[in-house]
Amino acid sequence: MIKRAVDILGANLGLMVLAPVFGVLWFMIRIKLGAPVIVAQQRLGRDGELFTLLKFRTTLEEGQRKTSFGRWLRASGLDELPHLVNVLKGEMSLVGPRPLNVEYLALYSSHQARRHEVRPGLTGLAQVNGRNALTWEARFDLDVDYVDHHTLWMDLKIMAQTIAQMFARTDTADELSTMSMFVGEPPRDGLTEEPLNDRWQDLWDSWQRSSATLKIGDHDGAEPNTTRHWVYLDEREIPIGIAGLSGLGGPELYASVVLGPHHHTSMAVEALLNRLLYHGKGYDAHRIFLRLSETSRELYDTAQQLGFVPIKLPRKRPHTDASEMLVAFAAQTGT
């Protein structure tokens, strides 16, 4: 009852204080993106029940084409201000697991599905602990942790952290490139996955310079804000490799793998490439390109076994004997 009272008070206060912001955004969206200004989407609420989520429009009607204004609106979180109406209606809370797409329900494990034991929220534990930099598994673990341990004091702390992060965020470009879909549990390969962050930066730099590592693929010419890397650790929590994708936000991605010293095995290559294919589906990619030397027969065969099809394309750099390989996700391309 106290949580619901806080929700009603907070939503009413937010709507009153932010009324001028609503007005400005309404006018800008109507001019730049057209009508309707507010769109409705079906989302999963408490106990898995459907509700209609309200949000500001962020795309043009034609093919859902994105614009720089729409991308900024989404990355800033301002498109979510109409969620306050959902809070007033009792469909959402100020704090709770974020409401996700309806089709995700069939993909959840029984543990992950527990996130629906409470109302979804405007912000949550996952949003103040990494947001899109987290893996889906880590986000769901935080959601379930909130379900088991949430208190009024925790809610107040999360709201304060959310406001502080909104004012501290000066560049939202990286947020745009890190949004992915949930496509189910990752491959069961015994590896632990972590995003490449400050903790692993020194390792990444040393592996890039070292001649003892095995480097496959590249990201030549890729924009930094369209590239993501993940660190993979074995059961002893020893890093075995770092894999990445560039071109995020588009239908064609480029892959790379760096294997640490003493981990140059076809099994490791297969595991990390398989992880990249999994992430590629999450980013709705149609194809993933991998630059691989034709002389690396074992690696070549491993890539083909995973579905990469060798094709000849112009070389990116002179004096290199390399081909490119691609995979097309049949479920997305229909081929």
C-alpha positions as a Python dict, from the first residue, in 0.01 Angstrom:
ca = {
    (1, 'M'): (0, 0, 0),
    (2, 'I'): (285, 239, 79),
    (3, 'K'): (454, 158, -254),
    (4, 'R'): (132, 226, -443),
    (5, 'A'): (82, 554, -256),
    (6, 'V'): (436, 661, -350),
    (7, 'D'): (364, 565, -713),
    (8, 'I'): (48, 779, -726),
    (9, 'L'): (214, 1074, -555),
    (10, 'G'): (525, 1053, -773),
    (11, 'A'): (334, 1012, -1100),
    (12, 'N'): (103, 1308, -1023),
    (13, 'L'): (397, 1525, -922),
    (14, 'G'): (591, 1423, -1231),
    (15, 'L'): (305, 1501, -1467),
    (16, 'M'): (255, 1845, -1311),
    (17, 'V'): (623, 1943, -1299),
    (18, 'L'): (699, 1805, -1645),
    (19, 'A'): (389, 1949, -1814),
    (20, 'P'): (598, 2213, -2002),
    (21, 'V'): (837, 1939, -2119),
    (22, 'F'): (540, 1733, -2242),
    (23, 'G'): (419, 2035, -2437),
    (24, 'V'): (755, 2106, -2603),
    (25, 'L'): (810, 1740, -2692),
    (26, 'W'): (458, 1708, -2830),
    (27, 'F'): (519, 2002, -3063),
    (28, 'M'): (865, 1882, -3175),
    (29, 'I'): (753, 1525, -3237),
    (30, 'R'): (447, 1642, -3433),
    (31, 'I'): (667, 1857, -3657),
    (32, 'K'): (962, 1620, -3700),
    (33, 'L'): (801, 1276, -3692),
    (34, 'G'): (431, 1331, -3756),
    (35, 'A'): (121, 1184, -3594),
    (36, 'P'): (31, 1012, -3375),
    (37, 'V'): (263, 1173, -3121),
    (38, 'I'): (196, 908, -2856),
    (39, 'V'): (203, 543, -2959),
    (40, 'A'): (68, 238, -2777),
    (41, 'Q'): (254, -91, -2745),
    (42, 'Q'): (157, -419, -2582),
    (43, 'R'): (378, -516, -2289),
    (44, 'L'): (386, -778, -2015),
    (45, 'G'): (282, -657, -1671),
    (46, 'R'): (245, -814, -1329),
    (47, 'D'): (176, -1190, -1341),
    (48, 'G'): (239, -1178, -1717),
    (49, 'E'): (-82, -989, -1792),
    (50, 'L'): (-87, -766, -2100),
    (51, 'F'): (-125, -392, -2074),
    (52, 'T'): (-98, -102, -2319),
    (53, 'L'): (225, 91, -2272),
    (54, 'L'): (221, 458, -2374),
    (55, 'K'): (531, 633, -2509),
    (56, 'F'): (628, 920, -2737),
    (57, 'R'): (684, 834, -3101),
    (58, 'T'): (1052, 799, -3203),
    (59, 'T'): (1036, 687, -3569),
    (60, 'L'): (888, 798, -3899),
    (61, 'E'): (587, 604, -4019),
    (62, 'E'): (751, 495, -4343),
    (63, 'G'): (912, 161, -4266),
    (64, 'Q'): (966, 272, -3907),
    (65, 'R'): (1266, 473, -4030),
    (66, 'K'): (1477, 627, -3756),
    (67, 'T'): (1599, 987, -3749),
    (68, 'S'): (1869, 1157, -3544),
    (69, 'F'): (1598, 1332, -3342),
    (70, 'G'): (1418, 1004, -3278),
    (71, 'R'): (1740, 831, -3174),
    (72, 'W'): (1820, 1115, -2935),
    (73, 'L'): (1469, 1104, -2793),
    (74, 'R'): (1494, 732, -2726),
    (75, 'A'): (1848, 741, -2587),
    (76, 'S'): (1763, 1028, -2352),
    (77, 'G'): (1466, 836, -2211),
    (78, 'L'): (1229, 1128, -2275),
    (79, 'D'): (1016, 905, -2497),
    (80, 'E'): (916, 718, -2181),
    (81, 'L'): (756, 1013, -2001),
    (82, 'P'): (400, 898, -2094),
    (83, 'H'): (471, 588, -1882),
    (84, 'L'): (364, 809, -1590),
    (85, 'V'): (5, 760, -1708),
    (86, 'N'): (56, 383, -1686),
    (87, 'V'): (179, 431, -1328),
    (88, 'L'): (-135, 627, -1237),
    (89, 'K'): (-351, 351, -1385),
    (90, 'G'): (-178, 92, -1167),
    (91, 'E'): (-25, -96, -1461),
    (92, 'M'): (328, 11, -1371),
    (93, 'S'): (527, 130, -1073),
    (94, 'L'): (792, 401, -1049),
    (95, 'V'): (1048, 129, -971),
    (96, 'G'): (1048, -230, -1092),
    (97, 'P'): (1174, -451, -1376),
    (98, 'R'): (1138, -277, -1712),
    (99, 'P'): (836, -389, -1922),
    (100, 'L'): (958, -600, -2212),
    (101, 'N'): (821, -732, -2540),
    (102, 'V'): (541, -987, -2528),
    (103, 'E'): (732, -1239, -2741),
    (104, 'Y'): (1003, -1266, -2476),
    (105, 'L'): (771, -1455, -2241),
    (106, 'A'): (816, -1784, -2427),
    (107, 'L'): (1195, -1747, -2407),
    (108, 'Y'): (1227, -1695, -2031),
    (109, 'S'): (1358, -1962, -1800),
    (110, 'S'): (1147, -2024, -1488),
    (111, 'H'): (1395, -1810, -1293),
    (112, 'Q'): (1377, -1521, -1540),
    (113, 'A'): (996, -1533, -1551),
    (114, 'R'): (988, -1439, -1181),
    (115, 'R'): (1050, -1076, -1284),
    (116, 'H'): (674, -1059, -1346),
    (117, 'E'): (587, -1118, -981),
    (118, 'V'): (584, -739, -934),
    (119, 'R'): (463, -446, -1145),
    (120, 'P'): (708, -330, -1414),
    (121, 'G'): (873, 4, -1347),
    (122, 'L'): (992, 327, -1507),
    (123, 'T'): (1337, 243, -1374),
    (124, 'G'): (1483, -49, -1190),
    (125, 'L'): (1783, -217, -1033),
    (126, 'A'): (1924, -318, -1372),
    (127, 'Q'): (1892, 38, -1507),
    (128, 'V'): (2114, 185, -1235),
    (129, 'N'): (2368, -98, -1250),
    (130, 'G'): (2478, -93, -1610),
    (131, 'R'): (2162, -66, -1819),
    (132, 'N'): (2236, -182, -2177),
    (133, 'A'): (2599, -264, -2096),
    (134, 'L'): (2474, -567, -1901),
    (135, 'T'): (2407, -904, -2059),
    (136, 'W'): (2044, -1012, -2065),
    (137, 'E'): (2121, -1279, -1805),
    (138, 'A'): (2270, -1020, -1569),
    (139, 'R'): (1969, -790, -1618),
    (140, 'F'): (1725, -1068, -1536),
    (141, 'D'): (1925, -1169, -1230),
    (142, 'L'): (1900, -811, -1102),
    (143, 'D'): (1527, -807, -1177),
    (144, 'V'): (1471, -1122, -972),
    (145, 'D'): (1695, -987, -696),
    (146, 'Y'): (1467, -682, -684),
    (147, 'V'): (1159, -907, -663),
    (148, 'D'): (1308, -1087, -362),
    (149, 'H'): (1449, -791, -172),
    (150, 'H'): (1273, -467, -271),
    (151, 'T'): (1185, -220, 1),
    (152, 'L'): (1067, 140, 5),
    (153, 'W'): (1421, 250, 91),
    (154, 'M'): (1560, 56, -206),
    (155, 'D'): (1303, 222, -435),
    (156, 'L'): (1403, 568, -313),
    (157, 'K'): (1771, 492, -368),
    (158, 'I'): (1705, 363, -721),
    (159, 'M'): (1502, 674, -809),
    (160, 'A'): (1778, 901, -675),
    (161, 'Q'): (2042, 710, -872),
    (162, 'T'): (1831, 727, -1187),
    (163, 'I'): (1795, 1105, -1163),
    (164, 'A'): (2169, 1145, -1095),
    (165, 'Q'): (2258, 929, -1396),
    (166, 'M'): (2025, 1124, -1624),
    (167, 'F'): (2203, 1451, -1539),
    (168, 'A'): (2547, 1289, -1552),
    (169, 'R'): (2493, 1133, -1894),
    (170, 'T'): (2652, 1361, -2151),
    (171, 'D'): (2672, 1128, -2450),
    (172, 'T'): (2388, 894, -2540),
    (173, 'A'): (2538, 770, -2867),
    (174, 'D'): (2677, 454, -2708),
    (175, 'E'): (2337, 370, -2564),
    (176, 'L'): (2198, 357, -2915),
    (177, 'S'): (2444, 95, -3027),
    (178, 'T'): (2399, -135, -2730),
    (179, 'M'): (2028, -206, -2744),
    (180, 'S'): (1960, -567, -2837),
    (181, 'M'): (1667, -805, -2838),
    (182, 'F'): (1636, -1101, -2604),
    (183, 'V'): (1663, -1418, -2812),
    (184, 'G'): (1673, -1677, -2536),
    (185, 'E'): (1951, -1826, -2329),
    (186, 'P'): (2306, -1810, -2473),
    (187, 'P'): (2489, -2122, -2594),
    (188, 'R'): (2578, -2362, -2314),
    (189, 'D'): (2954, -2372, -2356),
    (190, 'G'): (3068, -2345, -1996),
    (191, 'L'): (3195, -1990, -2047),
    (192, 'T'): (3112, -1679, -1848),
    (193, 'E'): (3053, -1363, -2050),
    (194, 'E'): (3127, -1009, -1936),
    (195, 'P'): (3118, -683, -2132),
    (196, 'L'): (3456, -531, -2213),
    (197, 'N'): (3483, -251, -1957),
    (198, 'D'): (3749, -71, -1753),
    (199, 'R'): (3821, -389, -1559),
    (200, 'W'): (3942, -562, -1874),
    (201, 'Q'): (4090, -268, -2065),
    (202, 'D'): (4454, -343, -1972),
    (203, 'L'): (4410, -706, -2075),
    (204, 'W'): (4254, -600, -2405),
    (205, 'D'): (4538, -356, -2479),
    (206, 'S'): (4807, -614, -2400),
    (207, 'W'): (4640, -882, -2611),
    (208, 'Q'): (4610, -641, -2902),
    (209, 'R'): (4986, -575, -2891),
    (210, 'S'): (5096, -932, -2820),
    (211, 'S'): (5220, -1171, -3086),
    (212, 'A'): (5122, -1464, -2862),
    (213, 'T'): (4749, -1411, -2919),
    (214, 'L'): (4545, -1536, -3213),
    (215, 'K'): (4356, -1259, -3391),
    (216, 'I'): (4067, -1334, -3628),
    (217, 'G'): (3867, -1069, -3815),
    (218, 'D'): (3887, -693, -3768),
    (219, 'H'): (3681, -376, -3732),
    (220, 'D'): (3868, -152, -3977),
    (221, 'G'): (3682, 173, -4031),
    (222, 'A'): (3406, 94, -3781),
    (223, 'E'): (3261, 373, -3570),
    (224, 'P'): (3346, 323, -3200),
    (225, 'N'): (2984, 371, -3096),
    (226, 'T'): (2873, 84, -3323),
    (227, 'T'): (3117, -170, -3177),
    (228, 'R'): (3084, -394, -2873),
    (229, 'H'): (3321, -653, -2727),
    (230, 'W'): (3270, -928, -2471),
    (231, 'V'): (3526, -1104, -2252),
    (232, 'Y'): (3491, -1481, -2207),
    (233, 'L'): (3618, -1666, -1901),
    (234, 'D'): (3647, -2041, -1838),
    (235, 'E'): (3524, -2226, -1529),
    (236, 'R'): (3837, -2113, -1339),
    (237, 'E'): (3749, -1750, -1426),
    (238, 'I'): (4054, -1721, -1651),
    (239, 'P'): (3998, -1507, -1964),
    (240, 'I'): (4036, -1718, -2277),
    (241, 'G'): (3929, -1468, -2540),
    (242, 'I'): (3758, -1145, -2639),
    (243, 'A'): (3504, -1132, -2922),
    (244, 'G'): (3333, -833, -3080),
    (245, 'L'): (3082, -707, -3336),
    (246, 'S'): (3083, -376, -3521),
    (247, 'G'): (2820, -208, -3735),
    (248, 'L'): (2554, -236, -3464),
    (249, 'G'): (2231, -71, -3571),
    (250, 'G'): (2262, -196, -3928),
    (251, 'P'): (2176, -525, -4104),
    (252, 'E'): (2541, -623, -4167),
    (253, 'L'): (2789, -673, -3884),
    (254, 'Y'): (3163, -746, -3876),
    (255, 'A'): (3307, -995, -3630),
    (256, 'S'): (3642, -1034, -3457),
    (257, 'V'): (3791, -1279, -3209),
    (258, 'V'): (4112, -1251, -3007),
    (259, 'L'): (4220, -1567, -2826),
    (260, 'G'): (4458, -1533, -2533),
    (261, 'P'): (4790, -1718, -2510),
    (262, 'H'): (4752, -2095, -2456),
    (263, 'H'): (4392, -2089, -2580),
    (264, 'H'): (4444, -2124, -2957),
    (265, 'T'): (4208, -2416, -3007),
    (266, 'S'): (3936, -2483, -3259),
    (267, 'M'): (3701, -2545, -2966),
    (268, 'A'): (3763, -2193, -2832),
    (269, 'V'): (3718, -2041, -3179),
    (270, 'E'): (3392, -2229, -3227),
    (271, 'A'): (3260, -2123, -2887),
    (272, 'L'): (3334, -1752, -2937),
    (273, 'L'): (3206, -1742, -3296),
    (274, 'N'): (2890, -1917, -3179),
    (275, 'R'): (2849, -1646, -2914),
    (276, 'L'): (2881, -1378, -3182),
    (277, 'L'): (2613, -1547, -3392),
    (278, 'Y'): (2390, -1546, -3083),
    (279, 'H'): (2452, -1174, -3030),
    (280, 'G'): (2399, -1107, -3400),
    (281, 'K'): (2045, -1242, -3372),
    (282, 'G'): (1989, -1013, -3075),
    (283, 'Y'): (2093, -715, -3283),
    (284, 'D'): (1864, -830, -3567),
    (285, 'A'): (2156, -872, -3809),
    (286, 'H'): (2098, -1025, -4151),
    (287, 'R'): (2463, -1110, -4213),
    (288, 'I'): (2787, -1128, -4018),
    (289, 'F'): (3114, -1086, -4204),
    (290, 'L'): (3435, -1245, -4079),
    (291, 'R'): (3775, -1179, -4236),
    (292, 'L'): (3975, -1500, -4224),
    (293, 'S'): (4294, -1607, -4399),
    (294, 'E'): (4243, -1889, -4650),
    (295, 'T'): (4567, -2043, -4530),
    (296, 'S'): (4417, -2110, -4184),
    (297, 'R'): (4254, -2434, -4292),
    (298, 'E'): (4143, -2547, -3946),
    (299, 'L'): (3986, -2210, -3865),
    (300, 'Y'): (3834, -2199, -4211),
    (301, 'D'): (3667, -2538, -4157),
    (302, 'T'): (3542, -2438, -3810),
    (303, 'A'): (3379, -2124, -3949),
    (304, 'Q'): (3211, -2320, -4228),
    (305, 'Q'): (3074, -2574, -3979),
    (306, 'L'): (2902, -2285, -3798),
    (307, 'G'): (2735, -2168, -4120),
    (308, 'F'): (2979, -1911, -4256),
    (309, 'V'): (2986, -1928, -4634),
    (310, 'P'): (3314, -1827, -4806),
    (311, 'I'): (3285, -1546, -5059),
    (312, 'K'): (3543, -1341, -5245),
    (313, 'L'): (3535, -966, -5189),
    (314, 'P'): (3790, -692, -5264),
    (315, 'R'): (4069, -693, -5009),
    (316, 'K'): (4059, -416, -4752),
    (317, 'R'): (4438, -383, -4734),
    (318, 'P'): (4712, -443, -4992),
    (319, 'H'): (4946, -741, -4960),
    (320, 'T'): (4698, -955, -4768),
    (321, 'D'): (4588, -1299, -4872),
    (322, 'A'): (4244, -1305, -4718),
    (323, 'S'): (3886, -1383, -4806),
    (324, 'E'): (3567, -1275, -4636),
    (325, 'M'): (3300, -1508, -4513),
    (326, 'L'): (2940, -1437, -4423),
    (327, 'V'): (2643, -1603, -4266),
    (328, 'A'): (2280, -1515, -4339),
    (329, 'F'): (2029, -1584, -4064),
    (330, 'A'): (1760, -1783, -4244),
    (331, 'A'): (1493, -1678, -3994),
    (332, 'Q'): (1553, -1313, -4074),
    (333, 'T'): (1641, -1313, -4443),
    (334, 'G'): (1419, -1597, -4559),
    (335, 'T'): (1708, -1743, -4758),
}
